[in-house]
Amino acid sequence: MKILIVDDHALFRAGLRMLLATIGRNVICLESASVADALALIAQHADLQLCLLDLSLKNEHGLGAIQRIKQSAPQVAVIVVSGADDSATIRSCIDAGAMSFIPKSVAPEVLTQALQHVLSGAVYLPDQIMSAMEDMPDRVQLTPRQHQVLRCLSRGLPTKLIARELDLSEHTVKDHIAMLFQALGASNRTEAVIKASQLRLQESFAVHG
Amino acid sequence: MKSAPGNADQRAEPGREMLIEVIGLHAQAMLRMPWVQSCVVLGIGLCILSFIDVRMFVAWAALTIGVEFLRARYAKYVLLRGFDVDPRHTHAVFVSLAAASGASVAVGVVLFLPRLPLLYQALYGVIVFAIPAAGVAVAQSSRNVLAAYAMCILLPSAATWGVVYPTQAIGVGALSILYCAVIILVAADGEKLLLRSVTIRNQRDQLVRDLEQRNADVRAAMGQAEQSAKARARVLAAASHDLRQPLHALSVYSAVLASKPAPDLLNEVSVNIDQIVRALGNLLNGLLDLSRLSAGNYVPEHQQLTMDTLIGGVCAEFSQAAAQKGLVLVQDLKPVRVMGDAVALGRIARNLIDNAIKYTDAGQVRVATGLDDSRPAQQAVLSVRDTGKGIPAAEQGKIFEEFYQLDNPGRDRGKGVGLGLAIVQRLCELIGAKIQVESTLGEGTEFRVSMPAALGAAVASAHEESAANSASLAGRRVYVVDDERDIRNSMRALLGVWGVEASTADSVKDAEALFAQHGPPDLLIVDLRLADEEHGSHLADRLQKRHGAFPVLIITGETSSDALREAHEGGYALLQKPIAAEVLRREIVSMIGAS
């Protein structure tokens, strides 16, 4: 599994690289300190699956970077790893297309857990954003299809790419998404991603990789 | 009518301002005089024209009205010039013109009075003697103008009357002089009144100015307070960002270690952790220095020192760092003696040279000391010049701000923490030095620190500094009292490396036992806060009372100004944790010297 780490603090990048290499199997890490370098690396490596992105980069804010990465490579799942940890920032990152959000301030064991989650293809969000959404139905019964659609949505794939990946028509995908939102009690993608992290969907990327 | 010249010079003495006021008023009145004089001439003409030669009268009328036109013309000139007139000169001209005007009236009396019948003589006399009274209003409180005018009319007129009627000469003469005196007195009263009103106006203006000044002061003070609050907030924000970044990185490495990494990763982990901890330590030390300098705890010493030796020692510390970057560290150290603080000056030089090396990729860093004779008070100058990329003019004002770093928006810790120049500036303020920066983009930067030179500047300098560095501590006995085991262990290990015989104690009881058994040491190192609320300097006091005097070094992790002041009050040397080995060594050597 190929992972790109974007952070302007070289020592932090090195630490993440070592941690990923230790907890993941067959992880190949690419590193960059700026968005421009990141985009170049993404263009070179079509098989890139994950991008761990810092929000406060030299001269640029990561929010714009999420959008630029999603535009040029929608199949890359963006995981924000940031010094910030307020709900507004987390929400706007997911709005911009990020799949998960890991605050740098979490305890070491939580960081390990979160990265394990992310490596397994699940959504990770800090607890505080989930407690902000309490109206979760106790039991959510999703069909296997809905699970697949939710995973694609979480990765920030546009409808067209979901349709291609699941070999469905765009129209059908839209129907699935509507049903999924209803089942989750979500009104948009961001809320659906938050629900997905509450469900702790444990699915491997490898299935789709 | 309030003429502008009154405000000409706000700080003028009342006399001068008074004169300006009088001139202004008088000039205004002068403008109307040709018409007034024409009326007077017309009136006189109606009375006496049938008895005298018309040509003679016309010639006189032309003379006296001409003089008035001259006066009006000059008055207009004065009013136009406004603030530029010299009041004394102008006043003198007005007095002369008043005399001329009075004389021209008197010429008429001399010419016409003897030719008139008695009744008309009397009438003419009344008119002429009334003219000076009208002059009081025109002269506008100037005694001199009025006196010149009145005397030039009355004295020739009275004399003429006396010549025509010799029997009345004495009476008319005496009355004229009395009359003259009375109207001059009246004018003097007016002058006093005017002076008072001018004074009152001055006081009012002064009050208004004071008030404006005070308002401006208050505004400036408020602006300054706001600015310093902003600066504090900026420092805090930058510090918290810069402190969190390494912490986050440490947290990642902690996660790496906890997840049982491959053995070959361990070396890299330890190297990286070491780097982070160093950067963190530098940052904390920088912040600590800044807060110490700002809290006013640092009292600079004022001792004579040889700048060139001190700076030479600092240069030696950096020769390796410069060589590693391929830079030439040029030393041009002319002997200079200054009164100052060796620690502060050394730190200033260290930070400047460190910066110069950091921001120069090729070429040289030139460190120079010398004297600057261009100013009246001879200045000692330390200059650090590099051939780096230079500082844009717009940035030169900001480089002394905390956490400001050129070309380092990403706050890459490899370039330092951005506190060096802020510390330099505070230190310069503390020791009364001035720092200037001169920089040309692409060519390099020069920092110049100048401070008053000590008299008898050039004396070959002793080598106390280098002596301190090579001094041996072997065989000296040092007791370390600290309730933290880690500190005791590391201290003992460090002191052991230097050949010091170190004994440690973790409590007051232990320390007392140590003293009882082995007597007082060459040096006691004691923590400021010991267990059970015990105070390090109190313990030292007690032990000194019982066992005689011995040197004491207090160490503390406290940073609050209160704790530091408390420690200083004991009169003992103080070092703040974390303590770098070389700092500790220097301090110990300076306290107990070489054996």
Contacts between the chains, C-beta under 8 A, distances in Angstrom:
chain1	res1	chain2	res2	distance
A	8	B	410	4.2
A	8	B	412	7.4
A	9	B	245	5.8
A	9	B	249	6.5
A	9	B	410	8.0
A	9	B	412	7.9
A	9	B	413	7.9
A	10	B	412	7.7
A	11	B	246	7.8
A	11	B	249	4.9
A	11	B	272	5.3
A	11	B	275	6.2
A	11	B	276	5.7
A	11	B	413	7.9
A	12	B	245	7.3
A	12	B	248	6.3
A	12	B	249	4.4
A	12	B	252	6.2
A	14	B	268	7.1
A	14	B	272	5.7
A	15	B	249	5.5
A	15	B	252	3.4
A	15	B	253	5.0
A	15	B	255	7.9
A	15	B	256	6.2
A	15	B	272	6.7
A	16	B	252	5.9
A	18	B	253	7.8
A	18	B	256	4.8
A	18	B	261	6.2
A	18	B	265	5.3
A	18	B	268	6.9
A	18	B	269	6.5
A	19	B	252	5.9
A	19	B	255	5.4
A	19	B	256	4.7
A	19	B	259	6.7
A	21	B	261	7.8
A	21	B	262	7.8
A	21	B	265	7.4
A	22	B	256	6.0
A	22	B	259	4.8
A	22	B	260	7.2
A	22	B	261	4.5
A	22	B	262	7.1
A	22	B	265	7.1
A	23	B	259	5.3
A	33	B	410	7.4
A	57	B	410	7.1
A	58	B	409	5.3
A	58	B	410	3.5
A	59	B	409	5.5
A	59	B	410	7.7
A	83	B	241	7.6
A	83	B	244	5.9
A	83	B	245	7.2
A	83	B	248	6.3
A	104	B	244	7.8
A	104	B	248	3.9
A	104	B	251	7.2
A	105	B	244	7.4
A	105	B	248	6.8
A	105	B	251	7.8
A	106	B	251	7.7
A	107	B	251	7.3
A	108	B	251	5.2
A	108	B	252	7.4
A	108	B	254	4.1
A	108	B	255	3.8
A	108	B	258	5.8
A	109	B	255	7.0
A	109	B	258	6.5
A	111	B	251	6.6
A	111	B	252	6.6
A	111	B	255	4.8
A	112	B	255	4.8
A	112	B	258	6.8
A	112	B	259	5.6
